[in-house]
Amino acid sequence: MSGKKTAIITGASGGIGAGLVDGFLGEGYNVVATSREANRKLTSSSSLILLDGDIGEQQTAAHAVEAAINNFGTVDVLVNNAGIFLKKPFIDFTTEDFEALVSTNLLGFFYITQRTVKEMLKQKSGCVVSITAALADRPIAGVNGSISMITKGGLNSATQNLAIEYTKDGIRFNAVAPGEVDTPMHRDDPNDLTLQPAMKKATVKDIVDAVLYLAQAGHVSGEILHVDGAAPARRW
Ligand SMILES: NC(=O)c1ccc[n+]([C@@H]2O[C@H](COP(=O)([O-])OP(=O)(O)OC[C@H]3O[C@@H](n4cnc5c(N)ncnc54)[C@H](OP(=O)(O)O)[C@@H]3O)[C@@H](O)[C@H]2O)c1
C-alpha cells in the first residue's frame, strides 16, 4: 500500500469527471475512475485504475470499492459525478425518462455511496462529494428540468441528512451544485446559455476546484456549494 490518499470518481470518462481525475492525480491521490467507457477514453497508470460499468448497477459499485481497497488500501474521497440531465416540459416526461434518471442519478449514488461508507466507517474518516445542480434549488424560467431535479434535489437532501448521520464517525458529505458547465452535456444545445445569467459557462476547472476544496476542508460538512456565477444575485 502506498500511503497516498485514494479517490473514487464516477462518470470519469469525460466532462467534469475527466477533469476530476486529472485534478485528484495532480493533488497526489491514487484514483479509481469508473464509467461505461472509462477504458476506451482514459489511460491507466500505477496511480489510476479504470473500471467500465453502468453506475446504476450494484456490481459497478462493488468493483470500484474493491479496487480501491485491494490496490490502494483506503477510500478517502468518493465523488459521485456520473449523471444525466433531461430537459423538456413536465407533461412530456416519460416513464423511461424517469427510470433512466433514477438509475444513473439515484441508484448510481446509492450503491457506491453505501459501499464506500462501510469502508469509511472502518477507517473512521472519509469525504463524499456529490455533483448535483444549481437548478435544483435555483430554477430558471424556460429551463424545464423538473424530473431531473427530483434526483438532484434528492441528492442535496441526502447529503445534508448523511452529514448529520455520520458526523461522529468522521465522514463528511457535501455537494457541488453547478450552473451550466462547458462539457459535452450541453454541446448540442446553444440555448443553454440561458442557464447562466452571466452569459458565461463555468469551466470544468471551476467545478474541480470546488470539489478539491471540499476534499480537504476538514470542518465543512452538509454544505451545498453552488458554482453558478451567483445566479440568484442577478436579474436578466
Ligand atoms: N454540464 C453541466 O452544465 C452540468 C450542470 C449541472 C450539473 N452537472 C452534473 O455534473 C455531472 C457531470 O456532468 P458533465 O457535464 O461532465 O456530463 P457529461 O459530459 O455528459 O459526462 C457524463 C459522464 O458520466 C458518465 N455516465 C453517464 N451515464 C452513466 C452511467 N449510466 N453509468 C456510468 N457512467 C455514466 C459518462 O461516461 P460514459 O459515457 O463512459 O459512461 C461521462 O463520463 C453530472 O452529474 C451532471 O448532472 C452538469
The ligand as a Tripos MOL2 file, in Angstrom:
@<TRIPOS>MOLECULE
LIG
   48    52     1     0     0
SMALL
NO_CHARGES

@<TRIPOS>ATOM
      1 N1        -22.5070   20.2470  -17.6480 N.am      1 LIG1
      2 C1        -23.3550   20.9800  -16.9270 C.2       1 LIG1
      3 O1        -23.7640   22.0930  -17.3270 O.2       1 LIG1
      4 C2        -23.8340   20.4860  -15.5950 C.ar      1 LIG1
      5 C3        -24.6490   21.3390  -14.8290 C.ar      1 LIG1
      6 C4        -25.1030   20.8940  -13.5900 C.ar      1 LIG1
      7 C5        -24.7700   19.6370  -13.1420 C.ar      1 LIG1
      8 N2        -23.9820   18.8310  -13.9040 N.ar      1 LIG1
      9 C6        -23.6700   17.4910  -13.3850 C.3       1 LIG1
     10 O2        -22.2890   17.2510  -13.4420 O.3       1 LIG1
     11 C7        -22.0560   15.8540  -13.6160 C.3       1 LIG1
     12 C8        -21.1080   15.6600  -14.7970 C.3       1 LIG1
     13 O3        -21.6910   16.2670  -15.9320 O.3       1 LIG1
     14 P1        -20.8830   16.5270  -17.2850 P.3       1 LIG1
     15 O4        -21.3530   17.8280  -17.8260 O.co2     1 LIG1
     16 O5        -19.4320   16.2760  -17.1050 O.co2     1 LIG1
     17 O6        -21.5540   15.3850  -18.1680 O.3       1 LIG1
     18 P2        -21.0290   14.6190  -19.4520 P.3       1 LIG1
     19 O7        -20.0200   15.4400  -20.1680 O.co2     1 LIG1
     20 O8        -22.2610   14.1660  -20.1680 O.co2     1 LIG1
     21 O9        -20.3030   13.3720  -18.7970 O.3       1 LIG1
     22 C9        -21.0570   12.4770  -18.0250 C.3       1 LIG1
     23 C10       -20.1530   11.3650  -17.5450 C.3       1 LIG1
     24 O10       -20.9680   10.4360  -16.8270 O.3       1 LIG1
     25 C11       -20.7740    9.1520  -17.3910 C.3       1 LIG1
     26 N3        -22.0370    8.4250  -17.3470 N.ar      1 LIG1
     27 C12       -23.2230    8.7900  -17.8870 C.ar      1 LIG1
     28 N4        -24.1340    7.8390  -17.6690 N.ar      1 LIG1
     29 C13       -23.5090    6.8510  -16.9760 C.ar      1 LIG1
     30 C14       -23.9210    5.6000  -16.4480 C.ar      1 LIG1
     31 N5        -25.1690    5.1400  -16.5850 N.pl3     1 LIG1
     32 N6        -23.0040    4.8430  -15.7890 N.ar      1 LIG1
     33 C15       -21.7310    5.2760  -15.6510 C.ar      1 LIG1
     34 N7        -21.2880    6.4580  -16.1120 N.ar      1 LIG1
     35 C16       -22.1720    7.2350  -16.7600 C.ar      1 LIG1
     36 C17       -20.2420    9.3590  -18.8000 C.3       1 LIG1
     37 O11       -19.3260    8.3390  -19.1620 O.3       1 LIG1
     38 P3        -19.6420    7.0410  -20.0630 P.3       1 LIG1
     39 O12       -20.3550    7.5160  -21.2850 O.co2     1 LIG1
     40 O13       -18.2750    6.4840  -20.2960 O.co2     1 LIG1
     41 O14       -20.4800    6.1680  -19.1840 O.co2     1 LIG1
     42 C18       -19.4550   10.6470  -18.6540 C.3       1 LIG1
     43 O15       -18.1280   10.3750  -18.2470 O.3       1 LIG1
     44 C19       -23.4280   15.2120  -13.8330 C.3       1 LIG1
     45 O16       -23.8740   14.6520  -12.6230 O.3       1 LIG1
     46 C20       -24.3040   16.3850  -14.2110 C.3       1 LIG1
     47 O17       -25.6670   16.2030  -13.9010 O.3       1 LIG1
     48 C21       -23.5080   19.2220  -15.1130 C.ar      1 LIG1
@<TRIPOS>BOND
     1     1     2 1
     2     2     3 2
     3     2     4 1
     4     4     5 ar
     5     4    48 ar
     6     5     6 ar
     7     6     7 ar
     8     7     8 ar
     9     8     9 1
    10     8    48 ar
    11     9    10 1
    12     9    46 1
    13    10    11 1
    14    11    12 1
    15    11    44 1
    16    12    13 1
    17    13    14 1
    18    14    15 2
    19    14    16 1
    20    14    17 1
    21    17    18 1
    22    18    19 2
    23    18    20 1
    24    18    21 1
    25    21    22 1
    26    22    23 1
    27    23    24 1
    28    23    42 1
    29    24    25 1
    30    25    26 1
    31    25    36 1
    32    26    27 ar
    33    26    35 ar
    34    27    28 ar
    35    28    29 ar
    36    29    30 ar
    37    29    35 ar
    38    30    31 1
    39    30    32 ar
    40    32    33 ar
    41    33    34 ar
    42    34    35 ar
    43    36    37 1
    44    36    42 1
    45    37    38 1
    46    38    39 2
    47    38    40 1
    48    38    41 1
    49    42    43 1
    50    44    45 1
    51    44    46 1
    52    46    47 1
@<TRIPOS>SUBSTRUCTURE
     1 LIG1         1 GROUP 0 **** ****
